[in-house]
Amino acid sequence: MKYVDEFRRGDIARGMAAHIRTLVQPGRQYRLMEFCGGHTHAIARYGLTGLLPENIRLIHGPGCPVCVLPIGRVDSAIELALRPDVILCSYGDTLRVPASNKMSLYQARAKGADVRMVYSTKDALQIARDNPHKQVVFFAIGFETTTPPTALALLQARQEKLANFSVFCNHVLTPPAMRHLLAAGDAVELDGFIGPSHVSTVIGSAPYAAVATEFAKPVVIAGFEPLDVLQAVAMLVEQINAGRTEVETQFSRAVTLQGNDKARERVAQTMTLRDSFEWRGLGQVPHSALAIHPDFAEFDAELRFTLPYRHVADHKACECAAILRGQKQPQDCKVFGIVCTPDNPLGSCMVSSEGACAAHYHYGRFVQGATA
Amino acid sequence: MSKSYTRPLDLKHGLVNLTHGSGGRAMAQLVSELFAAEFANDWLAQGNDQAILPPPGARIAIATDSHVISPLFFPGGDIGSLAVHGTVNDLAMGGATPLYLSAGFILEEGLPLADLARIVRSMAAAARDAGVAIVTGDTKVVERGKGDGVFISTTGVGVVADGVNLSGDQARPGDVILLSGTLGDHGMAVMSQRESLGFASPILSDSAALHTLAAELLAACPGLRLMRDPTRGGLATTLNEIAQQSGVGMRLQENAIPVQASVRAACEFLGLDPLYIANEGKLIAICPAEQAAAALAALQAHPLGQQAAIIGEVVADAHQFVRVATDFGGERLLDWLSGEMLPRIC
């Protein structure tokens, strides 16, 4: 596969790993957080941790779209889906997220809810056109990457006067979450960030400048392929060694300083910043999520349907919160791999293969000879 | 007195209706004009509630499989040929020579008879090609909305020669794992239709009867431990099943596992892993290391095994982990499929 295989070459990876070993200073710790689940997945899938010297520690961040979705919002989506007049559409992984009372959208489907997995908001619009007597709700989740397609769907729905279409908006923003992680009193010690890949193609590299300067942490925006991650690690090690705290872009084949203007314009046109939003694991994070813009209120599922929000606490034994903050590793959780498995996830980190727990369960658990 | 005239089934424009399953004339007509006509063989022609077959003269293998695929027609096959191949392959993986099939049809009211005829003809052709006879069957019709066009359940009977004892619990550390060809073709062919993604280069299902390939492999490799066809859950799930049954681990070489470029690209695009995608015309074989070369040569000499490869080995492992050595010099776990395979979001 052109433009993909080139970034997965094992011989180059081994060379880069050897180069990183020459860069690191013995006795120094390099604690690097990969913010995105896409990086977490690549690291686990290609066994990158094993290639790096021991004093580089990769810490998983909260950048997994389904992992940070609070239970209360999933409960609301399930409530919507169970209404007989509603068809609820969402992206794949979302269907498995555990919610209250052992429910998930999958379970809701078994109970008769019409829940459709879509690959694109275009599919959701088509379902709305095909089912004029049903209310079609797009359960919109994800970071800045998945936000522009939702914006386009809103614009398209307005243009077509698609009255039976609405969006249950749960889009969240990356830079506020990074700042929140660093500002927290019990913040995990970090020496640098492997910055988001696809998110940065939309928002550009500029928004991370505040993180780099205010918190004195280097950020290297990296692609999702394994060689991208290794190169970003090398760049971070060089910055840390030199005492620099800059925003650099390894993923320069797709990320510019200002990002994608058209995408950002359409998001600004259709969505507006929320004062605060609950993140699973992080709690309430100010100015960290988007709601439907008042100009598009007619397509806002939260206004069309009455959806009172209830905060729901995580399962007591679940360590997702600490794992999403980088304070604990999946294997530190008592229920990891025993009660909580991908087939029966207790916490959201075990749901998506981008989640730290699921990635470790699928690809890495043989390393410490964990539960079979 | 001459026989009264019955209008033939309208196989061009007609639809399945509830009378086709009610046991009356309409059902008899469907059976005689379509099923019996296409599947034609002496046992079916007996027209009784059962087929009475000659004594087999060897151990009997029996396997059953239900087919509920959507869409009914996909590039490289359809539910009819699949219903034959699936059951023939289940027999063949035990080293059996498949002989007879039964076929149960659950039809949904409103199914075009033209579609049904196409499916039945495809099934008949697949059975002829595989050298098996469809000797008995059953038809039911369910109300519109209570089926998905057509469900087909087939049961197969075959015979196993003396001395052939293949079983999932026979893999031993040191054994070699072979795969007969590229992974993921069937699953991605179906998915490309189901999701209306319309890939530029159409991927064809690999749906095929594997019994001659299996027979040639068995002849070339008398020490063969077992064969399995990696259908639902793909290679990953099938190998985990074998590892558990045999109480062993496995170590695979990622770059030795054949996957077509188009399938790999489609999987990449959809966020899926080809090692978990269904196949309907591939087999996994495990044999002692000293017979691996002969086994590989036998597979590659057959039209269905040209791209066969040795993909790894069986190892001792109390955890029964299936591991993959990546191109990166690292290792990862190849786990059971959890739940349904869903694409990632980012």
Interface residues (C-beta under 8 A of the other chain):
Chain A: M1 V4 R8 R9 G10 A13 R14 C36 G37 G38 H41 A44 R45 Y46 G47 L48 G50 L51 C64 P65 V66 Y91 G92 D93 T94 L95 R96 Y106 M117 Y119 I141 G142 F143 T145 T146 H198 F224 P226 T341 P342 D343 S352 S353 E354 Y361 H362 Y363 G364 R365 F366 G369 A372
Chain B: E195 L197 A261 R264 A265 E268 L270 G271 A318 H319 Q320 F321 R323 T326 D327 F328 G329 G330 E331 R332 L333 D335 S338 G339 L342 P343 R344 I345 C346
